[in-house]
Amino acid sequence: QVHLVESGGGLVQPGGSLRLSCTVSGGAVDDHIMAWYREAPGKPRELVADIINGGHSNYRDSVKGRFSISTDIYTNTVLLDMKRLKHEKPAVYYCNAKKSYITANNYWGQGTQVTVYS
């Protein structure tokens, strides 16, 4: 059973930066597809970025060039560095782990709130 705990959310002004961290136990970050999703009120949960077994990463178009996902195998964490944040609806960012894109076994953290305010 993979257990995920997110941290690093908070309040930030437009143009600012935040780093989200997801601490993983029960599985290795470089042995899973690790992802960050976000969910704003009234909107479906959406994929922000993922990284495949610590290698290739993918980003949704709206965050390309501003967000960066990475893994640290020594601390078994997944990081999401967010720069030039835009004023958007507050969202809860969730860490996700799965063995493959077709598996039904998805693991989720409890989420961390990110609010960009002006």
TORDRENLO-185976 format. One record per residue: residue in three letters; x negated, y negated, z negated of N, C-alpha, C in turn; residue number from 1. Coordinates in nm, 3 decimals. Each point is the difference from the previous one (the first is absolute). Layout:
r;n_u;n_v;n_w;ca_u;ca_v;ca_w;c_u;c_v;c_w;k
ala;X;Y;Z;X;Y;Z;X;Y;Z;NUM;
...
***
This chain:
r;n_u;n_v;n_w;ca_u;ca_v;ca_w;c_u;c_v;c_w;k
gln;-0.084;0.118;0.000;0.084;-0.118;0.000;-0.088;-0.125;0.000;1;
val;0.016;-0.082;0.102;-0.078;-0.123;0.010;0.072;-0.111;-0.076;2;
his;-0.076;-0.071;-0.079;0.056;-0.110;-0.079;-0.067;-0.130;0.042;3;
leu;0.081;-0.103;0.025;-0.050;-0.127;0.050;0.041;-0.113;-0.093;4;
val;-0.095;-0.087;-0.030;0.030;-0.115;-0.084;-0.055;-0.125;0.067;5;
glu;0.091;-0.093;0.034;-0.042;-0.124;0.066;-0.027;-0.109;-0.102;6;
ser;-0.085;-0.094;0.040;-0.026;-0.118;-0.081;-0.047;-0.112;0.092;7;
gly;-0.002;-0.121;-0.054;-0.056;-0.112;0.076;0.101;-0.097;0.057;8;
gly;0.128;0.031;-0.012;0.100;-0.092;0.052;0.007;-0.127;-0.085;9;
gly;0.075;-0.099;0.049;0.016;-0.122;-0.076;0.049;-0.113;0.086;10;
leu;-0.019;-0.120;-0.051;0.042;-0.122;0.070;-0.120;-0.060;0.072;11;
val;0.022;-0.046;0.122;-0.109;-0.062;0.074;0.060;-0.104;0.094;12;
gln;-0.074;-0.104;0.026;0.047;-0.103;0.092;-0.027;0.040;0.144;13;
pro;0.076;-0.054;0.094;-0.028;0.029;0.142;-0.144;-0.032;0.034;14;
gly;-0.060;0.086;0.076;-0.141;-0.017;0.034;-0.094;0.068;-0.096;15;
gly;0.053;0.044;-0.113;-0.084;0.063;-0.101;-0.025;0.148;0.028;16;
ser;-0.067;0.064;-0.095;-0.039;0.140;0.016;0.038;0.080;-0.123;17;
leu;0.022;0.127;0.021;0.024;0.094;-0.109;-0.062;0.133;0.038;18;
arg;-0.041;0.073;-0.100;-0.047;0.138;0.021;0.089;0.093;-0.079;19;
leu;0.063;0.093;0.070;0.077;0.104;-0.066;-0.085;0.126;-0.011;20;
ser;0.020;0.069;-0.112;-0.075;0.123;-0.023;0.097;0.112;-0.034;21;
cys;-0.031;0.118;0.048;0.081;0.119;-0.029;-0.094;0.107;-0.053;22;
thr;0.016;0.034;-0.125;-0.081;0.105;-0.061;0.069;0.133;0.021;23;
val;-0.075;0.095;0.050;0.055;0.130;0.041;-0.053;0.110;-0.091;24;
ser;0.089;0.087;-0.045;-0.040;0.119;-0.073;0.075;0.119;0.058;25;
gly;-0.060;0.119;-0.013;0.063;0.121;0.051;-0.027;0.023;0.147;26;
gly;-0.083;-0.082;0.060;-0.034;0.017;0.141;-0.108;-0.099;0.039;27;
ala;-0.075;0.031;0.103;-0.109;-0.088;0.043;0.048;-0.095;0.109;28;
val;-0.041;-0.126;-0.011;0.046;-0.100;0.097;-0.050;0.032;0.141;29;
asp;-0.114;0.066;0.011;-0.052;0.029;0.133;0.052;0.133;0.054;30;
asp;0.097;0.058;-0.071;0.063;0.124;0.044;0.149;-0.022;0.030;31;
his;0.040;-0.126;0.004;0.141;-0.034;0.023;0.009;-0.117;0.097;32;
ile;0.117;-0.018;0.053;0.035;-0.126;0.067;0.051;-0.091;-0.111;33;
met;-0.076;-0.106;-0.027;0.039;-0.093;-0.105;0.059;-0.124;0.066;34;
ala;0.105;-0.051;-0.057;0.070;-0.111;0.063;0.051;-0.099;-0.102;35;
trp;0.022;-0.121;0.047;0.069;-0.103;-0.075;0.128;-0.035;0.076;36;
tyr;0.111;-0.001;-0.071;0.128;-0.043;0.053;0.046;-0.120;-0.082;37;
arg;0.096;-0.073;0.053;0.060;-0.108;-0.079;0.150;-0.002;0.024;38;
glu;0.070;-0.048;-0.100;0.146;-0.006;0.008;0.046;-0.132;-0.060;39;
ala;0.066;-0.080;0.083;0.058;-0.125;-0.046;0.150;0.019;-0.022;40;
pro;0.061;-0.080;-0.084;0.144;0.016;-0.026;0.081;-0.008;0.130;41;
gly;0.088;0.098;0.019;0.085;-0.001;0.118;-0.067;0.051;0.126;42;
lys;-0.123;0.042;-0.010;-0.072;0.051;0.117;-0.046;0.142;-0.025;43;
pro;-0.015;0.078;0.108;-0.051;0.136;-0.019;-0.148;-0.001;-0.035;44;
arg;-0.042;0.105;-0.064;-0.143;0.014;-0.031;-0.076;0.013;0.132;45;
glu;-0.112;-0.073;0.011;-0.075;0.001;0.125;-0.148;0.030;-0.025;46;
leu;-0.059;0.066;0.095;-0.142;0.033;-0.008;-0.082;-0.126;0.025;47;
val;-0.095;-0.025;-0.089;-0.090;-0.114;0.016;-0.130;0.046;0.065;48;
ala;-0.059;0.107;-0.056;-0.126;0.052;0.051;-0.019;0.141;-0.051;49;
asp;-0.073;0.080;0.077;-0.039;0.131;-0.052;-0.141;0.033;0.045;50;
ile;-0.058;0.097;-0.068;-0.136;0.042;0.030;-0.004;0.151;-0.007;51;
ile;-0.054;0.061;0.103;0.006;0.146;0.016;-0.127;0.063;-0.052;52;
asn;0.011;0.074;-0.111;-0.114;0.072;-0.058;-0.123;-0.090;-0.014;53;
gly;0.023;-0.123;-0.040;-0.109;-0.093;-0.025;-0.066;-0.055;0.125;54;
gly;0.059;0.026;0.116;-0.062;-0.044;0.124;0.082;-0.104;0.074;55;
his;0.065;0.045;0.109;0.075;-0.092;0.085;0.116;-0.065;-0.074;56;
ser;0.019;-0.128;0.024;0.109;-0.072;-0.065;0.094;-0.063;0.104;57;
asn;0.122;-0.020;-0.042;0.102;-0.061;0.085;0.070;-0.111;-0.077;58;
tyr;0.044;-0.102;0.073;0.064;-0.114;-0.064;0.125;-0.040;0.079;59;
arg;0.100;-0.050;-0.072;0.113;-0.057;0.072;-0.047;-0.131;0.062;60;
asp;0.059;-0.037;0.112;-0.050;-0.114;0.077;-0.008;-0.129;-0.082;61;
ser;0.096;-0.022;-0.086;0.008;-0.128;-0.072;-0.112;-0.020;-0.101;62;
val;-0.073;0.107;-0.033;-0.108;-0.015;-0.099;-0.139;0.023;0.060;63;
lys;-0.005;0.037;0.127;-0.129;0.025;0.063;-0.088;-0.124;-0.007;64;
gly;-0.126;0.022;-0.036;-0.093;-0.111;-0.011;0.004;-0.070;-0.135;65;
arg;0.101;0.031;-0.081;0.010;-0.063;-0.133;-0.010;0.101;-0.114;66;
phe;0.047;0.119;0.023;-0.002;0.104;-0.104;-0.104;0.106;0.036;67;
ser;-0.054;0.061;-0.102;-0.097;0.108;0.022;0.024;0.110;-0.102;68;
ile;0.014;0.124;0.048;0.019;0.115;-0.089;-0.130;0.078;-0.005;69;
ser;-0.034;0.049;-0.118;-0.123;0.077;-0.015;0.017;0.098;-0.115;70;
thr;-0.089;0.097;-0.005;0.000;0.096;-0.109;-0.135;0.001;-0.068;71;
asp;-0.001;0.031;-0.127;-0.122;0.015;-0.078;0.000;0.141;-0.056;72;
ile;-0.086;0.086;0.053;0.003;0.140;-0.041;-0.056;0.018;-0.141;73;
tyr;-0.078;-0.095;-0.048;-0.061;0.013;-0.134;0.101;-0.029;-0.110;74;
thr;0.087;-0.094;0.025;0.104;-0.031;-0.098;0.134;0.060;0.041;75;
asn;0.004;0.062;0.117;0.121;0.060;0.055;0.115;-0.100;0.003;76;
thr;-0.028;-0.114;0.060;0.099;-0.105;0.010;0.019;-0.042;0.146;77;
val;0.113;-0.059;0.025;0.032;-0.058;0.130;0.020;-0.149;-0.022;78;
leu;-0.066;-0.079;0.080;0.008;-0.146;-0.015;0.072;-0.061;0.119;79;
leu;0.070;-0.107;-0.027;0.058;-0.080;0.108;-0.041;-0.145;-0.027;80;
asp;-0.092;-0.049;0.082;-0.042;-0.139;-0.010;0.087;-0.084;0.091;81;
met;0.068;-0.096;-0.059;0.093;-0.084;0.075;-0.051;-0.143;0.000;82;
lys;-0.020;-0.055;0.118;-0.050;-0.136;0.013;0.098;-0.083;0.082;83;
arg;-0.010;-0.131;-0.014;0.087;-0.094;0.073;0.145;0.043;-0.013;84;
leu;0.041;0.021;-0.122;0.137;0.045;-0.025;0.099;-0.108;0.044;85;
lys;0.112;0.047;0.054;0.101;-0.090;0.051;0.117;-0.007;-0.097;86;
his;0.072;-0.112;0.006;0.117;-0.017;-0.085;0.111;0.089;0.053;87;
glu;0.029;0.106;-0.072;0.104;0.095;0.041;0.080;0.036;-0.124;88;
lys;0.105;0.076;0.022;0.078;0.047;-0.115;-0.089;0.084;-0.090;89;
pro;0.017;-0.010;-0.131;-0.076;0.087;-0.090;0.023;0.146;0.037;90;
ala;-0.103;0.079;-0.012;0.012;0.141;0.036;-0.073;0.084;-0.102;91;
val;0.047;0.121;-0.015;-0.070;0.098;-0.082;-0.084;0.086;0.093;92;
tyr;-0.127;0.009;-0.031;-0.093;0.080;0.079;-0.017;0.136;-0.066;93;
tyr;0.015;0.103;0.081;-0.008;0.137;-0.048;-0.117;0.073;0.064;94;
cys;-0.069;0.077;-0.081;-0.105;0.088;0.049;0.064;0.135;0.034;95;
asn;-0.049;0.060;0.106;0.057;0.127;0.047;-0.112;0.096;0.038;96;
ala;0.021;0.127;-0.026;-0.098;0.102;0.039;0.073;0.117;0.063;97;
lys;-0.058;0.052;0.105;0.055;0.119;0.064;-0.113;0.073;0.070;98;
lys;0.023;0.129;0.024;-0.104;0.080;0.064;-0.001;-0.019;0.152;99;
ser;0.118;-0.027;0.055;0.009;-0.020;0.144;0.122;-0.085;0.029;100;
tyr;0.014;-0.044;0.126;0.115;-0.083;0.038;0.128;0.081;0.010;101;
ile;-0.011;0.132;0.007;0.121;0.081;0.017;0.040;0.074;-0.125;102;
thr;-0.073;-0.021;-0.108;0.036;0.070;-0.123;0.118;-0.067;-0.068;103;
ala;0.076;0.079;-0.072;0.110;-0.055;-0.080;-0.049;-0.043;-0.137;104;
asn;-0.120;0.040;-0.034;-0.054;-0.032;-0.133;-0.068;-0.135;0.003;105;
asn;0.073;-0.100;-0.046;-0.053;-0.135;-0.012;-0.005;-0.037;-0.147;106;
tyr;-0.108;-0.060;-0.041;-0.013;-0.043;-0.138;-0.001;-0.153;-0.003;107;
trp;0.068;-0.054;-0.101;0.015;-0.145;-0.011;-0.041;-0.048;-0.139;108;
gly;-0.054;-0.120;-0.003;-0.024;-0.065;-0.126;0.123;-0.078;-0.042;109;
gln;-0.010;-0.070;-0.111;0.115;-0.072;-0.054;0.015;-0.139;0.062;110;
gly;-0.102;-0.046;0.069;0.006;-0.128;0.069;-0.058;-0.114;-0.080;111;
thr;-0.043;-0.102;0.072;-0.050;-0.123;-0.062;0.054;-0.118;0.079;112;
gln;0.050;-0.100;-0.071;0.068;-0.113;0.063;-0.100;-0.103;0.051;113;
val;0.023;-0.048;0.122;-0.079;-0.109;0.058;0.094;-0.113;0.038;114;
thr;-0.029;-0.117;-0.054;0.082;-0.117;0.030;-0.090;-0.111;0.053;115;
val;0.031;-0.044;0.122;-0.073;-0.111;0.061;0.093;-0.121;-0.004;116;
tyr;-0.040;-0.102;-0.075;0.088;-0.113;-0.021;-0.071;-0.129;0.041;117;
ser;0.079;-0.100;0.030;-0.058;-0.131;0.032;0.056;-0.106;-0.092;118;
***
